[in-house]
């Protein structure tokens, strides 16, 4: 079973930006854009499970583990090669051939600061990496959503945002200023780029673990307004995307949908019934504000479930980008087959490493570990990946 949809024009038109008309996205030629695509997760914001790690489950923890295992210099070399090869123009061309029209690009705020991140400090490569995706999307006719997956201080309070276990963004004026400064800089740089559909201010704010969750929820819209104001100082062209609290699932914190005229909301959902009734909270909110809402993340399920849920979303005018495009093994568009001796890396990542003695005791043979890391990069190239045909077909797309 696969979902189907009425044919809509999907190629970005030169010289114009996506606009909003009630709950719809409108392209420069006047046709409706129904978002369908995928997420470049793990590329510019590594997550442990996509490498088959459990304990090392955020970018900071993965980097620390690699440095303990093979040293900081080799780790820096690994990250550069990883970024050069994990996502390339061939991947973007493949996504276009599936019938997708949009890519969501998660990134870490540190890619735009002088902080240590993925092997770089002062000479961060955030703009260079995003520029490459913009170019590839322009060549292939895909739209691009820029998603600050990891905000200063942390907006979620879990491994999702590479934070310190609490959404400090909502407590720290310094983090709020940095978040605004980065978005202002990004928006100023890309203000005239129509391939970019919009800016997603941050991902999955405020995990449901905190005793003061409602207090944090009450701050959410205000923090969003700060980011919107910073962007509007330099860019009035692009749509700005706002996600609900508690895994982009709770839209009750939003009280004012009129403070900007180019706002779109984004929801996430993993599991549960693939029915309209199961997402009525999203539909009801969308209808109450008469603005677009789209499913920024959905996935990791059976083909049958995905096909049914995809049809539910399309029947109710909720576009989607499935998560993720690529990771170790399956439940994605293309799967990376872990190379020989990758288990050595996984075992070190799971070993006790709380003391220097434990690090020394757990450290594997350097030649084996370093070769496995480089082999993982080779395995992640599209030509060496496994096309997950049933996954792609379940979305009504075409494996190729």
Secondary structure, 3 states (H helix, E strand, C coil): CCCCCCCCCCCCCCCCCCEEECCEEECCCCCEECCEEEECCCCCCCCHHHHCCCCCCCHHHHHHHHHHHHCHHHHHHHHHHHHHHCCCHHHHHHHHHCCCCEEEEEEEHHHHCCCCECCECCCCCHHHHHHHHHHHHHHHCCEEEEEEEECCCCCCCCHHHCCCCCCHHHCCHHHHHHHHHHHHHHHHHHCCCCCEEEEECCCCCCCCCCCCHHHHHHHHHHHHHHHHHHHHCCCCCCEEEEECHHHHCECCCCCCCCCCCCEEEEEECCCCCCCCHHHHHHHHHHHHHCCCEEEEECCCCCHHHHHHHHHHHHHCCCEEEECCCEEECCCCCEEECCCCCHHHHHHHHHCCCCCHHHHHHHCCCHHHHHHHHHHHHHHCCHHHCEECHHHHHHCCCCCC
